[in-house]
């Protein structure tokens, strides 16, 4: 397998072609951004940690019947993935109300609720990734209702699988943001980006300590150290 040309440069990842049809290489960078690139920094080792954490979680979903773009790891910072056509929507599953959602609803950060909340965002940095409803998404041609039903179902199943895995690692999955695309090899809608502390809210079950990107957003420090805790605990949990 040969690594080819750079075809996409994002804030935190690069995507390269390969000599295998419909497969690409994701390279994770040591860059962290928040608030749609308003806040930006570099943390040595962060890319390798996110790549390894995401590999564990995406592989776990693949093995349990939830399709993702992940095929295999290629070292600490790279992954071989299925090529996808991006669907510019983010599905956010909330197991607690935290962060911006808590502020918007006027409840305490970490508010516990009995149902599962799913939000939809238009994945558009220029518009600050706004909330969007299903009808609006269909109206402007981002997806159809069948696509949205599929994405919501996948998001629910992924959340249901990952919550107990994180619990086994002593971590509460407070929130997860999932991106989707259509697989070039099959046309199926699949999870198409990383699942990591960058895309989740993860709280230590014993202490409530934040182990995710909020450490960067809120200037809490120990970003890399917290991501290393997540990797170490997940590695132990998945191997037990």
C-alpha positions in Angstrom: 0.0 0.0 0.0 1.5 3.3 -1.1 0.7 6.7 0.4 -0.2 9.2 -2.3 -1.1 12.8 -2.6 -2.6 15.1 0.0 -6.3 15.6 -0.9 -7.6 17.4 2.2 -6.0 19.5 4.9 -8.1 20.1 8.0 -7.3 21.8 11.3 -6.4 18.6 13.0 -6.0 16.0 10.3 -4.7 15.4 6.8 -6.1 13.0 4.3 -4.0 11.3 1.6 -4.8 9.1 -1.4 -3.5 5.5 -1.6 -2.9 3.1 -4.5 -6.0 1.1 -3.2 -9.3 2.2 -4.8 -11.7 3.9 -2.4 -9.2 3.9 0.5 -7.4 6.8 2.1 -4.9 7.5 4.9 -5.9 9.8 7.8 -2.9 11.6 9.4 -3.6 13.0 12.9 -1.9 16.3 13.6 -0.7 17.7 17.0 -3.0 20.7 16.6 -6.0 21.5 18.7 -8.7 24.0 17.8 -11.8 25.2 19.6 -14.7 27.6 18.9 -14.3 27.1 15.1 -10.6 27.9 15.1 -10.8 31.0 17.2 -8.6 29.2 19.7 -5.7 27.2 18.5 -2.6 25.5 19.9 -0.2 22.7 19.4 0.3 19.8 21.9 3.1 17.4 21.2 1.7 13.8 21.1 -1.9 14.8 20.9 -2.3 13.5 17.3 -1.0 10.1 18.2 -3.3 9.8 21.3 -6.4 10.8 19.3 -5.5 8.4 16.5 -5.0 5.5 18.9 -8.2 6.3 21.0 -10.3 6.6 17.8 -8.9 3.4 16.4 -10.0 1.5 19.6 -13.5 3.0 19.5 -14.1 2.8 15.7 -12.8 -0.8 15.6 -15.1 -1.7 18.5 -18.1 -0.3 16.6 -17.1 -2.1 13.5 -16.9 -5.4 15.4 -20.3 -4.8 16.9 -22.2 -4.1 13.7 -21.9 -0.3 13.4 -20.1 0.5 10.2 -17.3 3.2 10.3 -14.7 4.4 7.8 -11.9 2.8 9.9 -10.0 -0.1 8.5 -6.7 -0.4 10.4 -4.0 1.6 12.2 -0.8 2.5 10.3 1.4 3.4 13.2 0.6 5.8 16.0 -0.6 8.8 14.0 -2.2 7.3 10.9 -5.1 5.2 9.9 -6.2 3.4 6.7 -9.8 4.4 6.1 -12.6 3.9 3.6 -13.1 6.9 1.3 -16.4 8.7 1.8 -18.6 11.4 0.4 -19.1 13.8 3.3 -22.6 14.6 4.6 -22.2 18.1 6.1 -24.1 17.4 9.3 -23.1 16.5 12.9 -25.4 14.4 15.0 -24.8 15.1 18.7 -26.0 12.6 21.4 -26.3 14.0 24.9 -26.4 11.7 27.9 -26.2 14.7 30.1 -26.9 18.4 29.3 -23.5 20.1 29.4 -21.5 22.9 27.8 -23.3 25.1 25.3 -26.5 23.1 25.5 -26.7 23.8 29.3 -26.2 27.5 28.7 -28.8 27.5 26.0 -31.4 25.7 28.1 -30.6 27.6 31.3 -29.8 24.4 33.4 -26.8 23.4 35.5 -23.8 22.1 33.5 -24.0 18.3 33.7 -27.8 18.2 34.3 -28.9 14.6 34.4 -32.0 13.7 32.4 -33.8 10.4 31.8 -34.1 10.5 28.0 -31.4 10.6 25.3 -31.2 13.9 23.5 -30.1 14.1 19.9 -29.2 17.4 18.3 -28.4 18.1 14.6 -25.8 20.7 13.5 -25.0 22.0 10.1 -21.2 21.3 9.7 -20.2 24.7 8.3 -17.4 26.6 10.0 -18.3 29.9 8.2 -21.8 29.7 9.9 -20.3 28.5 13.2 -21.9 25.0 12.9 -25.4 26.2 13.7 -28.2 24.0 15.1 -30.5 22.8 12.3 -33.7 20.8 12.3 -34.5 17.9 10.1 -36.9 19.9 7.8 -34.3 22.6 7.3 -31.6 20.0 6.5 -33.8 18.5 3.8 -34.9 21.9 2.5 -31.4 23.0 1.7 -30.4 19.6 0.2 -28.0 18.3 2.9 -29.8 15.0 3.3 -33.2 13.4 2.9 -35.5 12.1 5.6 -34.4 8.5 5.0 -30.7 9.6 5.4 -31.5 11.4 8.6 -33.4 8.4 10.0 -30.3 6.2 9.2 -27.9 8.7 10.8 -30.0 9.0 14.0 -30.3 5.2 14.3 -26.5 4.8 13.9 -25.8 7.5 16.4 -28.2 5.9 19.0 -26.6 2.5 18.5 -23.1 3.8 18.7 -23.9 5.7 21.9 -25.5 2.5 23.3 -22.4 0.5 22.6 -19.8 3.1 23.7 -21.4 4.1 27.0 -20.8 0.7 28.8 -17.3 0.5 27.3 -16.4 3.9 28.7 -18.1 2.9 32.0 -15.8 -0.2 32.1 -12.9 2.3 31.9 -14.3 4.4 34.7 -15.3 7.2 32.3 -18.8 8.7 31.7 -19.7 9.4 28.1 -21.5 12.7 28.7 -21.8 13.6 25.0 -20.7 12.4 21.6 -20.6 14.2 18.2 -20.7 11.9 15.2 -20.1 12.8 11.6 -21.3 10.7 8.6 -20.5 10.1 5.0 -21.5 7.8 2.1 -18.9 5.1 1.6 -17.4 5.2 -1.8 -17.2 1.4 -1.9 -20.8 0.7 -1.1 -22.8 3.9 -0.9 -23.9 3.1 2.6 -24.1 5.9 5.2 -21.3 5.2 7.8 -19.5 7.0 10.6 -16.8 8.9 8.8 -14.6 10.7 11.3 -12.8 10.2 14.6 -14.4 9.4 17.9 -12.0 10.8 20.5 -11.8 13.3 23.4 -11.9 16.0 20.7 -15.4 14.8 19.7 -16.8 13.6 23.1 -17.3 15.0 26.5 -15.7 12.5 28.9 -15.8 12.8 32.7 -14.0 10.7 35.2 -16.8 8.7 37.0 -15.1 8.9 40.4 -14.0 12.6 40.5 -16.0 14.3 37.7 -12.7 15.5 36.2 -12.9 16.4 32.5 -10.8 14.2 30.3 -11.7 15.8 26.9 -11.3 19.0 24.8 -12.9 21.1 27.5 -9.5 21.0 29.2 -8.4 23.2 26.3 -11.6 25.2 25.9 -11.7 26.1 29.6 -7.9 26.5 30.1 -7.8 23.6 32.6 -4.4 22.4 31.6 -3.0 18.9 31.4 -4.6 18.2 28.0 -2.2 15.6 26.8 -2.1 14.0 30.2 -5.9 13.6 30.3 -6.0 12.1 26.8 -3.3 9.7 27.9 -5.5 8.6 30.8 -8.4 8.0 28.3 -6.1 5.8 26.1 -4.7 3.9 29.0 -8.1 3.1 30.5 -9.7 2.2 27.2 -6.8 -0.1 26.3 -7.2 -1.9 29.6 -11.0 -2.1 29.3 -10.9 -3.4 25.7 -8.3 -6.1 26.6 -10.0 -7.4 29.8 
